[in-house]
Amino acid sequence: MHLTRREFAKGLGLGAGSFALSPLLHQMEAHAAGRAEGFPRRFVFVVKSSGLTPEGIRPEGIEVGDGSRLLDLKLKDYDLPPTLRSLDPLKDEMMILEGLSGCNFQGNHSSYYGALSCHHSPEKPAAATLDCMLGKLNPAPFKNYGFSPNGHSIGNNYGPTVQDTAVFPRISAYGQNKPMPYQASAEKAYRQLFGSALDLKTGGQREFALNANLLDFLKDDAKRLAKRISQEEREKLDHYLAAFDSVRARNVKLEGMQEAISKNAPEFSNQYTSTVFTDRVSVFFDLASAALITGLTNTISIRADWLSVKYATFGFKRTSVHDIGHQKVTDNGLKRAAARDVIRKFQVEQVAKLAKRLKSVPEGDGTMLDNTMIIYFSDTGEAHHSQRREWPFVVVGGQGHKMKMAGRYLRYPKYAQEGHKTIGNWYNTILQANGGPRREHFGQLDAKLKDLDLRGPLSELTV
């Protein structure tokens, strides 16, 4: 017999809290109705600016030589570089990918939409980007959700000076001339995501105060549900509720730090209003993990930084990311390469935090991390002023995505050499392995590589 979600919730004796428990109830409903239904395949794209140098992510001891041959090595045989050490516990569940190119999607300091669409489109999107395609293939209440810790308005290469709300960082698009907005306000993101889940309405005004205790709201329904489900499902429920609690806990911490907030901060209320950039990035990663665990979205894009950011937390009070890309020495005395290492280390630590959180949540015979692919890369290839002949990626998780990634260092032959591949091949691989259409090419082809076979996915990764 087919059960509706309302009938299923009613059968369990649940009340208003079933709105917030809806994604979990959906999985349980499927089991109750006897439907075979796999777990969703999730994706997190973490996009940094100013390039991602291959040397910065390459395991120690690996020699690439003249770059003319394919390298396929096991990560367990090498030490990760210092800036990736936070991923050490996840070496068997990650991949480092080098040698791909994307030379024909150019722009000033960035490839903009081209970084995920493989189309030359610096101002307006020419086609849908990979993240939005995957969001459509893996639907959830929010097909796609984007976080940008302070924003980036169209037409401005360096980012605004104010705290925006909905912004367009020129990274993601639903289709031609259809850019995807990112959320720059942590408080508004919290309300959009969790207020919608709870279906809260007060008069004509939709509001969700951050000091509301979600666990109190849910606890009666959670207790009734816990009595009627298996031990395995009860453990999943505990993690589900903990995701809400982790977001609330951060808010409580910020309340105690009110006096420490900068005098120039926006009006302090019970919201995520810290103006410290690294704090804002960390908040968005916390929100991302909560949104994934609660099932509100399966595809998230996070803009890790942009060119005008000054990492004051690390002593770069006058030197922006753009400045670091040009200057040999920063304002705190660090040389350029060392400064980039500091920033990369922080960003990878956020990736590791997210991955470890998902790995703690059981799902089927494995964990949520098995069904979540986290992809860390730059919107401009390998350097600040990049030729895009190299476009490195660090991939964590996703072992349930029908791709052979676990514990691998994979480097393709350098640009124009026999066997060379592009990020279009890589994106084609991801798309086809996760239910997308089979196609010869993803995006535009590089006219300078017309003598190479760039059709289809990367055979080294296909199952």
C-alpha positions in Angstrom: 0.0 0.0 0.0 1.3 3.4 -0.9 1.5 5.8 2.1 1.5 9.6 1.8 4.0 11.4 4.1 1.0 12.9 6.0 -0.5 9.4 6.5 2.9 8.1 7.6 3.4 10.9 10.1 -0.1 10.5 11.4 0.5 6.8 11.9 3.5 7.6 14.0 1.5 10.0 16.1 3.6 13.0 15.0 2.5 16.6 15.2 3.9 19.9 13.9 7.5 18.7 14.3 6.9 16.4 11.3 7.6 19.4 9.0 11.1 19.6 10.3 11.5 15.8 10.3 10.2 15.6 6.7 13.4 14.5 4.9 14.0 11.7 7.5 10.3 10.7 7.4 10.6 10.5 3.6 13.2 7.8 3.9 11.3 5.9 6.5 8.1 6.2 4.5 9.8 4.6 1.5 10.8 1.6 3.7 7.3 1.4 5.1 5.8 1.4 1.7 8.2 -1.3 0.5 9.8 1.0 -2.1 13.5 0.4 -2.9 15.1 3.8 -2.7 18.8 4.7 -2.5 20.2 7.5 -0.4 20.6 10.8 -2.2 23.9 11.7 -3.8 25.2 14.9 -2.4 27.7 17.5 -3.6 29.6 20.3 -2.1 31.6 22.6 -4.3 34.1 24.8 -2.4 35.5 27.5 -4.7 38.5 29.6 -3.8 39.9 32.6 -5.7 43.4 33.4 -6.9 44.3 29.9 -8.1 45.2 26.6 -6.5 48.8 25.7 -7.1 49.5 22.0 -8.0 52.6 22.1 -5.8 50.5 23.2 -2.8 48.3 20.1 -2.9 50.7 17.5 -4.2 51.7 14.8 -1.8 55.4 14.9 -0.6 57.8 12.7 -2.6 55.8 12.6 -5.8 57.9 13.6 -8.8 56.0 14.5 -12.0 59.0 14.7 -14.2 58.4 16.4 -17.5 54.6 15.8 -17.1 54.3 13.8 -20.3 52.9 10.6 -18.7 49.8 9.6 -16.6 50.5 9.2 -12.9 48.1 7.0 -10.9 49.4 6.5 -7.3 48.1 5.5 -3.9 47.8 8.3 -1.4 48.6 5.9 1.5 52.2 5.6 0.2 52.8 9.4 0.5 52.5 12.1 3.1 50.0 14.8 2.4 51.5 18.3 2.1 51.3 20.4 5.3 48.3 22.5 4.2 46.3 19.3 3.6 47.2 17.5 6.9 43.8 18.0 8.4 42.6 15.5 5.8 45.0 12.8 7.0 42.3 10.7 8.6 40.4 10.8 5.3 43.3 9.7 3.0 41.5 6.5 2.0 38.4 8.5 1.1 39.9 11.3 -1.0 41.5 12.0 -4.4 44.0 14.6 -5.6 43.5 15.3 -9.3 46.0 17.2 -11.4 46.9 17.8 -15.0 43.5 18.9 -16.4 43.1 22.1 -18.4 40.5 24.7 -19.1 42.1 27.2 -21.4 39.2 28.5 -23.3 37.0 29.8 -20.4 38.8 33.0 -19.6 38.3 36.3 -17.8 40.2 38.8 -15.6 41.5 36.9 -12.5 38.7 34.3 -12.9 36.9 32.1 -15.3 33.6 33.0 -13.5 30.7 30.8 -14.8 33.2 29.0 -17.0 34.8 27.3 -14.1 31.7 25.1 -13.7 30.1 25.3 -17.1 33.1 25.1 -19.4 31.8 27.9 -21.5 33.4 31.3 -22.0 31.0 33.5 -20.0 32.7 36.1 -17.8 29.7 38.5 -17.5 26.6 36.4 -18.1 26.2 32.6 -17.9 26.1 30.9 -21.3 24.9 27.6 -20.0 24.0 25.7 -16.8 26.8 25.0 -14.5 27.7 21.5 -13.1 26.4 22.2 -9.6 23.0 23.3 -10.8 22.8 20.3 -13.1 23.5 18.0 -10.2 21.0 19.8 -8.0 18.3 19.1 -10.6 19.3 15.5 -10.8 19.2 15.1 -6.9 16.2 17.2 -5.9 15.5 18.3 -2.3 13.4 21.2 -0.8 16.3 23.4 -2.0 17.7 22.0 -5.3 20.8 24.2 -4.9 22.0 26.4 -2.1 25.0 28.8 -2.3 26.9 30.5 0.5 29.2 33.5 0.0 30.6 34.9 3.2 30.2 38.5 2.1 29.3 38.7 -1.6 30.4 39.8 -5.0 28.2 42.0 -7.2 28.1 41.6 -10.9 30.5 44.0 -12.6 32.9 44.2 -9.6 36.0 42.0 -9.8 37.0 42.6 -6.2 33.8 42.4 -4.2 31.7 45.0 -2.3 32.5 46.6 1.0 29.1 46.0 2.5 27.5 42.9 3.9 25.1 41.9 1.2 22.3 39.3 1.4 21.6 37.7 -1.9 24.6 38.0 -4.2 25.7 36.8 -7.6 29.4 35.7 -7.5 29.3 34.6 -11.1 30.0 31.0 -10.3 26.7 29.1 -10.6 23.9 29.3 -13.1 20.7 27.4 -13.8 21.0 28.0 -17.5 21.8 30.7 -20.1 21.3 34.1 -18.6 20.0 32.5 -15.4 22.6 33.1 -12.6 22.1 31.4 -9.3 22.1 33.7 -6.2 24.3 32.9 -3.2 23.3 33.9 0.4 25.8 36.2 2.1 23.9 36.7 5.3 24.3 33.8 7.8 21.2 34.9 9.6 19.0 35.0 6.5 20.5 31.6 5.4 19.5 30.2 8.7 15.9 31.5 8.4 15.6 30.4 4.7 16.8 26.9 5.4 15.4 26.0 8.8 12.5 28.4 8.9 11.2 26.8 5.7 11.7 23.3 7.2 9.6 24.2 10.2 7.0 26.0 8.0 6.8 28.8 10.5 4.3 31.6 9.9 3.5 34.5 12.2 0.8 36.7 10.8 1.9 37.8 7.3 5.5 38.0 8.4 7.9 35.0 8.0 10.4 35.1 10.8 12.6 32.7 12.6 14.5 34.0 15.6 17.9 32.5 16.0 17.4 32.1 19.8 14.5 29.7 19.2 15.3 26.2 20.5 14.7 23.9 17.6 15.2 20.8 19.8 12.5 22.0 22.2 10.2 22.4 19.2 11.0 18.9 18.0 11.5 16.9 21.1 8.0 15.6 21.7 7.7 14.3 18.1 11.3 13.0 18.3 10.5 11.0 21.5 7.4 9.5 19.9 9.3 8.7 16.7 12.2 7.1 18.7 9.9 4.6 20.3 8.6 3.3 16.9 11.8 2.9 14.8 14.8 0.6 14.8 18.0 1.2 16.6 19.7 2.1 13.3 17.1 4.6 12.4 17.2 6.0 16.0 20.9 6.7 15.6 20.2 8.6 12.3 17.5 10.6 14.1 20.0 11.6 16.8 22.4 12.9 14.2 19.6 14.7 12.5 18.6 16.5 15.6 22.2 17.2 16.5 22.6 19.1 13.2 20.0 21.6 14.4 21.6 21.7 17.8 25.1 22.5 16.4 23.9 25.6 14.6 22.1 26.8 17.8 25.2 26.1 19.8 27.3 28.5 17.7 24.7 31.2 18.2 24.9 30.7 22.0 28.6 31.1 21.8 28.3 34.3 19.9 25.9 35.7 22.4 28.7 35.4 25.0 31.1 37.2 22.7 29.0 40.3 22.2 31.5 42.7 23.8 34.3 41.3 21.7 32.4 42.1 18.4 34.0 44.9 16.6 32.6 48.4 17.3 32.1 48.7 13.5 30.1 45.6 13.2 26.4 45.7 12.1 23.9 46.1 14.8 24.3 43.1 17.1 21.3 41.0 17.6 20.8 37.3 18.2 22.2 36.6 14.8 25.4 35.5 13.0 26.8 39.0 12.7 30.5 38.6 13.1 32.5 40.7 10.7 35.6 38.5 11.1 35.9 36.9 7.7 37.2 33.5 8.9 34.3 33.4 11.4 31.8 33.9 8.6 33.4 31.2 6.5 33.3 28.8 9.4 29.6 29.6 10.1 28.7 28.8 6.5 30.4 25.4 6.7 28.4 24.7 9.8 25.2 25.7 8.1 26.2 23.5 5.1 26.6 20.4 7.2 23.3 21.0 9.0 21.5 21.6 5.7 22.9 18.3 4.2 22.2 16.2 7.3 18.6 17.5 7.6 18.0 16.8 3.9 17.1 20.4 3.0 19.4 20.3 0.1 21.7 17.8 -1.6 23.9 20.3 -3.6 25.8 23.2 -2.0 28.2 25.7 -3.4 30.5 27.7 -1.1 32.5 30.6 -2.2 35.5 30.3 0.1 36.9 33.8 -0.6 37.5 36.4 -3.3 40.2 38.8 -4.3 39.4 41.8 -2.0 39.3 39.7 1.2 41.9 40.5 3.9 42.6 37.6 6.2 43.2 39.8 9.3 42.9 36.7 11.5 46.3 35.6 10.1 47.9 39.0 10.2 47.1 40.2 6.6 45.4 43.4 7.8 46.4 45.5 4.8 47.2 42.8 2.2 44.3 41.4 0.3 44.1 38.0 -1.5 44.6 40.0 -4.7 47.7 41.7 -3.2 49.1 38.4 -2.2 48.8 37.2 -5.7 51.1 40.0 -6.9 53.4 40.9 -4.0 56.4 38.9 -2.9 56.0 39.8 0.8 52.8 40.6 2.7 52.2 43.3 5.3 53.0 40.8 8.1 56.3 39.7 6.6 55.3 36.4 5.1 56.4 35.6 1.6 53.7 35.1 -1.0 53.9 31.3 -1.1 53.8 31.1 2.7 50.8 33.4 2.8 48.9 31.3 0.2 49.7 28.2 2.4 48.1 29.8 5.4 44.9 30.6 3.5 44.8 27.1 1.9 45.3 25.4 5.2 42.4 27.3 6.7 40.1 26.4 3.8 41.1 22.8 3.8 40.4 22.6 7.5 36.9 23.7 6.9 36.5 21.0 4.3 37.9 18.4 6.7 35.5 19.6 9.4 32.6 19.2 7.1 33.8 15.8 5.9 34.3 14.5 9.5 30.9 15.7 10.5 29.3 13.8 7.6 31.4 10.7 8.3 30.0 10.6 11.9 26.4 10.1 10.5 25.6 6.5 9.6 23.8 5.9 6.4 23.0 2.4 5.1 26.1 0.3 5.4 28.3 3.3 5.5 28.1 7.0 6.3 26.8 10.2 4.8 30.3 11.0 3.6 30.1 8.0 1.3 27.2 9.6 -0.5 28.6 13.2 -0.4 31.3 14.4 -2.7 33.2 17.5 -1.5 35.1 19.2 -4.3 37.7 21.9 -3.5 39.2 23.9 -6.4 39.7 27.4 -7.7 37.7 29.4 -10.2 40.8 30.3 -12.1 43.0 27.2 -12.4 46.5 26.9 -11.0 47.6 30.5 -10.4 46.6 34.1 -9.6 47.0 35.1 -13.2 46.4 31.6 -14.7 46.9 30.2 -18.1 44.5 27.5 -17.0 46.7 24.8 -18.5 46.5 23.2 -15.0 43.3 23.0 -12.9 43.9 21.0 -9.7 41.1 19.5 -7.6 40.9 17.9 -4.1 38.0 15.6 -3.7 36.8 14.1 -0.4 34.1 11.5 0.1 31.7 10.3 -2.6 32.6 6.7 -2.5 29.0 5.8 -3.3 29.0 7.9 -6.5 30.0 5.1 -8.8 33.5 6.5 -9.4 36.9 5.1 -8.6 38.4 7.9 -6.5 39.2 6.4 -3.1 42.8 7.0 -2.0 44.2 8.1 -5.4 46.6 10.7 -6.7 45.8 11.0 -10.4 47.7 13.3 -12.7 47.1 13.5 -16.4 49.8 14.3 -19.0 50.4 18.1 -19.4 48.7 20.4 -21.8 48.6 19.2 -25.4 50.5 16.0 -24.7 48.9 12.7 -25.8 46.5 11.5 -23.1 45.9 15.0 -21.8 42.3 15.7 -20.6 40.3 18.8 -19.6 38.0 19.8 -16.7 35.2 19.1 -19.3 36.1 15.4 -19.2 36.1 15.5 -15.4 32.7 17.2 -15.2 31.4 14.7 -17.8 32.6 11.9 -15.5 30.7 13.3 -12.5 27.6 14.0 -14.4 27.3 10.6 -16.1 28.1 8.7 -12.9 25.3 10.4 -11.1 22.4 10.0 -13.5 23.2 12.7 -16.0 22.8 12.3 -19.8 25.6 10.6 -21.7 27.3 13.1 -24.0 30.5 13.3 -25.9 31.6 16.7 -24.5 30.8 18.9 -21.5 30.8 22.5 -22.5 33.1 24.1 -25.1 36.1 22.3 -26.5 39.6 23.8 -26.6 40.3 24.6 -30.3 44.0 24.2 -29.6 43.5 20.5 -28.6 41.7 19.4 -31.7 44.2 16.6 -32.3 43.4 15.0 -28.9 40.5 12.7 -28.1 38.5 14.7 -25.5 35.3 12.7 -25.8 33.4 11.2 -22.9 34.3 10.8 -19.2 37.7 10.0 -17.7 38.1 6.3 -18.2 40.4 6.0 -15.2 37.5 7.0 -12.9 34.6 5.2 -14.4 33.2 2.0 -12.9 
